[in-house]
Amino acid sequence: MMQPVLETRNLSKAFGAIKAVDDVSFALQKGELLALIGPNGAGKSTCFNMLMGQLKETSGEVMLHGEKITGLLPRQIWRKGVGRTFQITATYSSMTVIENVQMALLSHHREIMRFLPYATQRYRTEALDLLNMVNMADQADRHCAVLAYGDLKRMELAIALAHNPSVLLMDEPTAGMAPKERVALMQLTAQIVQERGVSVLFTEHDMDVVFGNADRIMVLNRGRLIAEGNADDIRNNAIVQDVYLGGGSVFGAQEGELNA
């Protein structure tokens, strides 16, 4: 079996007597789109924060390409090829779309201070290629402040891809988007995964998005993984149904959204 791109081994985080993440082990394979779902307070964000080094684990370890990255600083983990997008889009609103991507490319090439005064002249072709990948090239010279929210999320994806990550962590990537925009963004992400071989771990509360795009789904509840499998496995899992609705099917054809 191939070595996982990203792996957790018995990862745990306690806040006093409360175990926010409890003995979580999973493996993310190359080119896989893996969903992590669960009710509010299940421990998903805590898990993400440990993967990125923003929160120190109580016990366990995180491996990237077989190398232990537990204890590294967030920037060190980012340099090793782990990118992240956030629920709240963080961009320079005073800059244009392409300038935001150029800034990310300058950072990737460690030229952010050296070439800052000439930022708009550096890596424009590469930035346009990334924007084209997320269908934003036609808006390259628009200011971010006037973009629709869905366009901001696509630009954020281009920024995340600027340092050529092998792993992309997407925390609620479609939060605040209209239903059609959600589906479109995740279809775009799935296409990028296929084309570039990037491995993606994402959290999501819209089950249509999860079931329609994830290769595999993990369910977290009260800090513990309670189920794992494909869409049909999760739909038909009695334990998962009980967690979400206290019994009864929550995964019908028109299930809509779940808290995550």
Residue pairs with C-beta under 8 A, 6 or more apart in sequence:
2 29
2 30
3 65
3 66
4 27
4 28
4 29
4 63
5 28
5 29
5 30
5 32
5 64
5 65
5 166
5 167
5 199
6 27
6 28
6 51
6 62
6 63
6 64
6 82
6 167
6 199
6 201
7 25
7 26
7 27
7 28
7 62
7 63
8 24
8 25
8 26
8 47
8 51
8 60
8 61
8 62
8 63
9 25
9 60
9 61
9 62
9 63
10 23
10 24
10 25
10 59
10 60
10 61
11 21
11 23
11 24
11 25
11 47
11 50
11 57
11 59
11 60
11 61
11 62
12 19
12 21
12 22
12 23
12 24
12 57
12 58
12 59
12 60
12 223
13 19
13 20
13 21
13 43
13 46
13 47
13 50
13 55
13 57
13 58
13 223
14 20
14 58
19 223
20 43
20 46
20 223
21 43
21 46
21 47
21 50
21 57
21 223
22 43
22 222
22 223
22 224
23 60
23 224
24 43
24 47
24 60
24 220
24 223
24 224
24 225
25 60
25 225
26 34
26 218
26 225
26 228
28 34
28 167
28 199
28 201
29 199
30 166
30 197
30 199
31 193
31 194
31 197
31 198
31 199
32 193
32 199
32 200
32 215
32 216
33 189
33 190
33 193
33 200
33 202
33 213
33 214
33 215
33 216
34 199
34 200
34 201
34 202
34 214
34 215
34 216
34 217
34 218
35 201
35 202
35 203
35 204
35 210
35 213
35 214
35 216
35 217
35 218
36 44
36 47
36 201
36 202
36 203
36 218
36 220
37 44
37 203
37 204
37 205
37 207
37 210
37 217
37 218
37 219
37 220
37 258
37 260
38 44
38 219
38 220
38 221
38 243
38 260
39 221
39 243
39 244
39 258
39 259
39 260
40 259
40 260
41 222
42 220
42 221
42 222
42 223
42 260
43 220
43 222
43 223
44 171
44 203
44 220
44 260
45 171
45 203
46 55
46 223
47 220
48 84
48 169
48 171
48 201
48 203
49 55
50 56
50 57
50 62
51 62
51 77
51 82
51 169
51 201
52 74
52 77
52 78
52 82
52 84
52 169
53 69
53 71
53 72
53 73
53 74
53 76
53 77
54 74
56 71
57 70
60 70
61 68
61 70
62 68
62 69
62 70
63 69
64 77
64 80
64 81
64 82
64 166
64 167
65 166
67 80
69 76
69 77
69 80
69 82
72 80
78 84
78 163
81 163
81 164
81 165
81 166
81 167
82 165
82 166
82 167
82 168
82 169
83 160
83 161
83 163
83 165
83 167
83 168
83 169
84 160
84 168
84 169
84 170
84 171
85 153
85 156
85 157
85 160
85 168
85 169
85 170
85 171
85 173
86 156
86 171
87 171
87 172
87 175
89 149
89 152
89 153
89 155
89 156
90 156
91 100
91 144
91 152
91 155
91 156
91 159
92 99
92 100
92 103
92 144
93 143
93 144
93 145
94 143
94 144
94 145
95 103
95 143
95 144
96 140
96 141
96 142
96 143
96 144
97 131
97 136
97 139
97 140
97 141
97 142
97 143
97 144
97 147
97 155
98 124
98 127
98 128
98 131
98 140
98 141
99 119
99 120
100 144
100 155
100 159
101 127
101 130
101 131
101 155
101 158
101 159
101 162
102 119
102 120
102 122
102 123
102 124
102 127
103 112
103 119
104 159
104 162
104 163
105 122
105 123
105 126
105 127
105 162
105 163
106 112
106 115
106 116
106 119
106 122
106 123
107 162
107 163
108 162
108 163
108 164
109 123
111 122
115 122
127 140
127 158
127 162
128 137
128 140
130 158
130 161
130 162
131 137
131 139
131 140
131 155
131 158
133 158
133 161
133 192
134 154
134 155
134 157
134 158
134 161
134 188
134 192
135 154
135 188
136 151
136 154
136 155
136 158
139 147
139 151
144 152
144 155
147 155
149 176
149 177
149 181
150 177
150 178
150 181
150 184
150 185
153 173
153 174
153 177
153 181
153 185
154 185
154 188
157 173
157 185
157 188
157 189
157 192
160 168
161 168
161 192
161 196
161 198
165 198
166 198
166 199
167 198
167 199
167 200
167 201
168 198
168 199
168 200
168 201
169 200
169 201
169 202
170 189
170 200
170 201
170 202
170 203
171 202
171 203
172 203
172 204
172 205
172 260
173 185
173 186
173 189
173 202
173 204
174 181
174 182
174 185
174 186
174 204
174 206
174 209
175 205
177 185
179 206
179 208
182 206
182 208
182 209
183 208
183 209
183 212
186 204
186 209
186 212
186 213
187 212
187 213
189 200
189 202
189 213
190 213
192 198
193 199
193 200
202 214
203 260
204 210
204 260
205 257
205 258
205 259
205 260
206 256
206 257
206 258
207 250
207 251
207 255
207 256
207 257
207 258
208 255
208 256
210 217
210 231
211 217
211 231
211 234
211 235
211 251
214 231
215 230
216 228
216 229
216 230
217 227
217 228
217 229
217 230
217 231
217 233
217 234
218 225
218 227
218 228
219 225
219 226
219 227
219 228
219 234
219 237
219 240
219 243
220 226
221 243
226 239
226 240
226 243
227 233
227 234
227 237
227 239
227 240
229 237
234 240
234 251
235 249
235 251
241 247
241 248
241 249
241 250
241 251
244 250
244 258
250 258
